[in-house]
């Protein structure tokens, strides 16, 4: 690079010279601008979509301005490409991880990613597309579209049908969302109280979980209890038996072992005469496996195994409050919850009625470190006649938020690239509205 200098003196003599300035002057190529996207959120359920701005400036210019004078590059991808997640560069086939580095699954199948180096990132669980993430330079937006739910620790049991509905000493409910997580249902007096089940609800004996009774001869019958053990039964379909010993004789795992849950609960499916009921709930850390000749003892709760419930969430059939209301032991009693030494009584719970078939309250309880058994009993006054049946046993029903963080780049026409800040998206659990 040379500069030409022309000098003219007072009597118009002219001289010209060139000076080499190549080492002193350079022209900078204007690359694309670094931009910061806005964060987004989406419900963790198939069919959901969310979009957000890639440039979160308060008054963003047309997005094309961010590419500079060279315009958009990256060919068919419009100058925007995915490069990784969680500030880590990735290649196709990488596992999907949340912002804390935990591997994620859909229906228990590991999720992998493809589409790095393009503007469309696809998350797949085997042959199932879980979501797509698209960068669009024409609109300056990203779009996430959900095709399947990402496992968030929640699962439920909502089909209690067995080969024959009726009264069983025990009912095993197969886990269809998590195959190694089943449910064992028994009555309060092990081997005596019978479980009454149909396709969608559970009760004791006569289709109800009854309050305590006192007859005219002062014979006292305690309130009925239904027991839910969170166990691996090794079954692919629901089963039941009228003989307690068959738990050991017919089920594959020997012994039957527990798994821990928290934020677990159930639905009040119906109440007798359509009246609200009071329900007592105990959470238990059962230390015994279930097998051999001591099955009744294994299913009997000792006082020292009862865990202290510290939190109760009640979700009523309300579209305006789908997340319900959560109550804490430290705040003391209120009109909904009475805190006992370890147990709780939850008041005025309602189930379906002929006129209000969807009026079904849900109740979830938590302890400090989880539990593996629930016992649910009728807390109504003696001889009250008010009773209920339960169903839809849910674990972690409120689910957990899942935070994702995507890395991407903006590329101009001659290949210069700059970072797009992390695109943060929170997957929120699907609301329960009854």
Buried (B, 14 or more C-beta within 10 A) or exposed (E): EEEEEEEEEEEEEEEEEEEEEEEEEEEEEEBBBEBBBBBBBBBBBBEBEBBBBBBEEEEBEEBEEBBBEBEBBBEEBBBBBBBBBBEEEBEEEBBBBBBEEEEBBBBEBEBBBBBBEBBBBBBBBEEEBBBBBBBBBEEBBBBBBBBBBBBBBBBBBBBBBBEEEEBBBBBBBBBBBBEEBBBBBBBBBBBEBBBBBBEBBBBBBEBBBBBBBEEEEEEEEBBBBBBBBBBBBBBEEBBBBEEBBBBBEBBEBBBBBBBEBBBBBBBBBBBBEBBBBBBBBBBBBBEBBBBEEEBBEBBBBEEEBBBBBBBBBBBBBEEEEBBBBBBEBEEEBEEBBBBBEBBBBBBBBBBBBEEEEEBBBBBBBBBEEBBBBBBBBBBBEEEBEBBBBBBBBBBBBBBBEBBBBBBBBBBBBEEBBBBBBBBBBBBBBBBBBB
